[in-house]
């Protein structure tokens, strides 16, 4: 019973965090102001994400030894993601005619390489822990991952749509 409540609470939190951010974005964009997510906000979201995933997994003492590498990879990926968001915000705020198409493609390629590298490191960190997870833990991990991915995707799509509406 407690496991079901923990899973349900985790699902609500994973779904609610991106939606709350999307609602804030909608409010700020309707008045014509853009408030980018701050470093403190991003750290709080990363802390919540780490906590939710760990709570959903309900790691055993033997599995706990693998968690620090996973958490470190999640946090490193989050920091790099924050840096990318800041670069995009800076580019958005500058004149779109600065630079040229080749520079734009090179910046995009560098960003994709960084994202791929971060994801590879995350997968490598997860692999030893994942091998020790029970079938039930694997299901919770899959659900938590899907819910987080979908929530983030929805928030990003909403933000892009809001910014397009502003233009």
N, C-alpha and C positions, 0 to 999 in steps of 0.2 A: 504494500500500500504506500509506504513512504517513497519507494522508488518511483512509483507512478506519479506521485505528487511532485517529486523532484524533477522528473522528466517534463511534466506539464508546465511547471514553473520555468524551467529552462527554455522550453519552446516559446512561452509567452515573452520572456526577456529577450531572446534572440530576435524574435519578430518585432517586438516593440521598440528596441533601440533605433534601428534604421528608420522606422516609421515616425518616431518622435523627431528625429533629425530632419526627415523630409517635411514634417509639419512645420518645424521652425523655419526651414528654407522657404516654404510656401509663404509664410507670414512675412518674412523679410523681403522676399522678392516682389510681393504685391505692392509694397510701398516704394519700390524702386531702389532699395538698398540691398547690397550684398554683404553679408557678414561671413567671411570664410571661417571655417572651423579653426580654432586656435590650437596651439600645441598642447595646452592643458586639456582641452576638450578631446583632442585626439588620444592623449594618454589615458584619459578616463574611459574612453570607448575601448581602447586596447585592454585596459585592466578588466573591464566588464567582460569583454570577449574571452579573455584568458580564464577568468573566474567561472563563466558559464560553461565553457568547454570542460574544465576540470571537474566542476560539480556534476555535469551530465555523465561524465565517464565513471565517477565513483571509483577511483583507482584503489587498488589493493596496496598494502605496504611494499610488496615486491615490485609493483609497477611504478611506484612513486620515484624510484631511482632514475627512471627514463624521462620523467616530466621536465626537469630543468632545461634540458636541451630543446624540448618542444617549445616551452615557454620562451626561451631565448630566441628561437627562430621566429616565433609569432611576433615578438616585440621588435626584432630587427626588421622584419618585413613591414611592420606598421610604421617604423621610423622612416624607412625608404619610401613608403607610400605617402607619408606626410610630406616629405621633401618633394616628391613629384607633384603633389597638389599645390604646394607653394610655388613651384616653378610654373605650373599652368596658370595659377592666379596672377603671377607677375607678367606672364606673356599676355594674358587676357587684358590686363590693365595697360599694357603698352600698345602702341599703334600696331594694328594687324599688318600693316604694310612694311614694317621693319623686318629685315632679313629677307631671305629668298626661299623658294620652294625646296631647293636642295638642302639648305640648312634645316628647314622644317622636317624633311624626311630623315636627316641624320639625327636630330634630336629625338624624333619618334622612335627610330631604330634603337638608340641608346636606352630610351625608357623601356622599350620592350625587352631588351637584353637584361636590364636590371630586374624587371619583373620576373622574367624567366629564371634568372639566377636565384632570386629570393624564393620562388616557388620550389625550385630544385632543393635548396637548403632546407626548406620546411618539410618537404617529403622525406629527405634523408634523416631529419630529426625525428619524424613520426615513425619511421620504419621499425626501429627496435621496440618501441612501445606498442605499436599496432600488432606486432606478432604475438604479444602477450595478452591482448584483449580477448575477453570472452565473446561469444556470439552476441550476447545481449549488449555488451559495451560497444561492439562494432555497429550494432543497429542504432544505438544512441548517438554514436559519433557521426554516422551517416546522416541521421536526422538533423543533428545540430549543425553539421556542415551545410546541408542543403538549405535549412532555414536561414542560416547566416548569409549564405550566398544569395539566396533569393531576396532577402531583405535589403542587402547592400545593392543588388542590381536594381531593385525597385526604387530605392532612394536616389541612385545615380540617374536613372531614367527620368525620374520626377524633376531632379535638379536641372538636367539638360533641357527638358521641356519647358521648365520655368524660365530658364535663361533665354531660350528661343522665343518665348512669348514676350519677354522684355524687349527684345530687339525689334 
